[in-house]
Amino acid sequence: MAEDTLAYGELLKKARNAAGLSQMALGHLLSCSESLVGLIERGKRRPTKKFTLAAEAVLGLNGELFQLLPNTAVMSVPKWFSEWPKVEEKAHTIRTWQPLVIPGLLQTARYARALLSAEPGATEQWIEGAVETRLRRQSVFQREDPPMYWALLDECALLRPVGGREVMREQLEHLLKLTGRPNISIQVVPLEVGATAGLLGGFALAQGDDIPDHISLEDAAQGAVSAHEDMVRRVSLRYDAIHKWAHPIHMSQRLVHEAATKYEDQR
């Protein structure tokens, strides 16, 4: 079977054991047979999207299995953005700034779904396809040589209750887990700074050995992906200007933890 099928099975087994469930117990919770769970764990049966979503809900996962779902094509990507996932796959370093929301590569499935549901005219089918695409993009962190990921977040991103309190608590706890990875850095720019060079919108920069430096820019109508040297240079300078105002990593982690605790206390 394919490598991703085997990796999926290994992760499913690990999560099941961590939850203290037997194959029979998990099968009961998922309304499937014990033998099916065993076949999927051994990479002998391809899991379905329906099985994956149910398993993640039962096991408390946030897209980790979905990222490994075999033969899931990337979909629901705007034409202007279609080049960016390919850039992410080849990048050794990604830097991003987000003034309002959690960056896509760090989002949980429920947070992404709540965010995408706010899109005018969004259908359920489009939302699910877009969530699926976003989770698949996160597979760059599963590579043997994952990119260094440097994220700057405005404190607003921690305070805006996207999806409600439970979704936000889960999202912020997910951020704290990610900060434990040696290749992921998350720093928060405090509200008290006031105006910064990043208030006009979010962006990302990517660098790779075999590709030119790229940027991805966001706006209300249509963003842009570009490798134009002058644009990349200007956006890089903007990132550096914002970074000067960011809290150190340990203070940023404390802010994220405090925000998560507030959402927990309010449940």
N, C-alpha and C positions, 0 to 999 in steps of 0.2 A: 504494500500500500504506500501512498505518498507520504513524504516526510511530515507534512502538516497534519495528516490523519493520525500518525503515531504520536506526534507532540500533543495533539488534542487529547488523545486517550490518556497519556501520562499526566497531563494537567487535571483532567477529570478525576482520575484515581486519587491524585494528591489532595484535591479539594474535598473529595468524598471522605477520605480518611481523616482529614483535618476536622470535618464536621461530625466525625464519629458515627458515620452511617455505613452499613453493609450495602453490598450491591442490591440485595433484596429490598432493603429499606428505601434506598434511593429510587429503585424501580417503582415501588409502591407510591412514593411521593410524585413521581413523574408519570404515573399511569402507564407504565411499560413493564416488560418482563425483566427479571434478574439477568437472564441470558443476554438480552439486548445491551444492558449496561456493561456486561463483561466483554462482549464483542467490540463495543466501541472503545472501551479502555485498552483493549489489546490491539487496536488499530485494524480490526477485521471487518468493521462495518462503518460506513460513512455516516456521521451524525447529520441530522437535518437541522434547519434553522429553528423549527418549532421545538425540537428536543433541546437545542442549545439555549434558547431563551428561557425555557422552563428550568433547566439545570442551573443556570446562572441565578435565577430568582431563589431557588431552593438553597443553593450553596453560598449565597451572599457574594457572588462575583460581580465585577463591573466591566464586562466586556472582554475579559481575558480569554475565555473560550471562543467568543465570537470572532476575535482576531485570528484564530486558528481554524475557523470553519472552512473546510476544503471547498474549492471551486465556487467561492463567493465573488462574483465580479463586482468591481467598483462601479457604482451607479449614482445617479442623482447629483452629478457634479456639474456646476455651470461651465459653459465652454471656456470662459476666460480663466477658470481655476484648474482646468483639466491637466495642465502641465505641472502644477505644483506637487501633487503626490509623487510623481516620478522624480522630481528634484529631491523631495524628502528621502526617498529610498536610496539615493546616491550620496546624500550629504553626510559629512563627518561632524559638522557643527551646525546647529540651528539656534538662532536667537530670535526671540519674539517679544513684542510689547502688546498688552491688551489693557485698555483703559476702562472697559465696562464688564467684560465677561471672562470666564476661565478659557484659556486657549483650547482649541479643538483636540490637540494631541493629549491633553490632560483631562478631558471630560469623561464623566461616567455616562452610561447609556441613558439613565433617567434625566440627567441634567441636559444632555444633548437633545433628547426628545422634547423636553419642556421648552428649550430655547428655539428649536426649529418649528415647534407648534405655533409660535408667535408670528411666523412668516405669513403675510397676507395671501389668502387663497390657497394655503397649503392643504393638500389632501392627506388622508391617513396613509395611503400608499406612498406618496412622495416623502412624507416624514419618516416612515420606516426605512425606505431606501436610503435616505440621507443619513439617518442614524447608523445604518449598516456600513455605509461608506466611511463615516467618521471613525468608527471602531476599527475598520480594516486598516485605516491609515496609521493607527497606533501600533501596528505590528512592527514598525521600524524599531521600536524599543525591544523587540524580541530577537533582533539580529545578533549574530555572534559578536559583531562590532557595532553596537548601537551608537547613534550620534550623541555628541555632547549637546545637551539641550539647556539653554539659558533663558528662562522666562522672567520677564518683568511684568508684574500685575499692579494696577492701581488698586488701592484699598477698596474702591467702589465694587470691584469684582467679588470681594468677600462679603459685602453687605447687601447686595441686591438679591432678594430671595427668589431666584429663578426656580420655578417648580414647587415652591413652598419650603417650609422649614425642614421636613424630613429629607427631601432631595438635596437641599443645601448642606445639611449636616453630613450626609453620605458623601457629597462631592468634596467637602473640605477635609474629611477624614481620608479620602482617596488621595488628595494632594499631600497630606502628611506622610502617607505611605510612600509616595513617589519621591519625596525628598530624601528618603533613605537610600535611594539608588545613587551610586557614585557618578553617574553620567547626567543627572538631572539636578538643576539648580533653580530654585524659585525664590524671587525677592519681591518684596512689596514696597510700592511707593506710597507713603502715607498721605492721607487727605489734607493734612495740615500744610503740606507743601504749597497748595493752591495751584496756580497755573504752571504747567510743565510743557515741554516741547512735544508731548505726546497726546494732547487733548484733541487733536484733529482726527485721530483714528488709529486703529491697530495695524500692525504690520509684522512681517517675519523676514528674516534674512537666512539664507542657507549657503554653506560653503562645502565643496567636495573636491577631491583630488582630480577627478576626471570630468568635471563640469565647471563652467564659469559661475561666479557668484550670482545668486538670484535673490530677488525680493518678491514678496507678495503683499499687495496693498489692499486695504478694505475701504469701501465707502457705501453709501446708502443705496446706490443704483447698481453699479458694476465695478468690481475691483480690477486689479491688474497683476499679472506676473511678468517680470522683466529681468533681463540680464544686462541691461544697458549700464555701462560702467559709471556714468555720471549719476544716474538715479540710485544705483547701489551705494555709491559713496555718500550721497546726501542722506539716505536713510540710515546708513551705518553711523554717521555723525549724530543723527537725531537719537538713535538708540543710546549712544555714549552719553549724550546730554541728559537723557532721562535716567540712565543708570546712576548718575552722580547723586540723585535724590533718593535712591532706593535704600531701604534698611539692609543691614548685613543679614546673611542667611539665617543665623540663629534667632535674630529678632523677628525676622519674617515668619519663621516657623512658629514662634510664640503668638504672633498676631493671627495666623491661620488657626492655631489651636484654640485661642480665645474666642474667635468667631464661631468655630464649630461647637464649642461648649455653650455659647449663647443660644444657638439653634436647638441644642439638646435640652437646655433648661426650659425652653418655651414650648416644648411638645405637649 
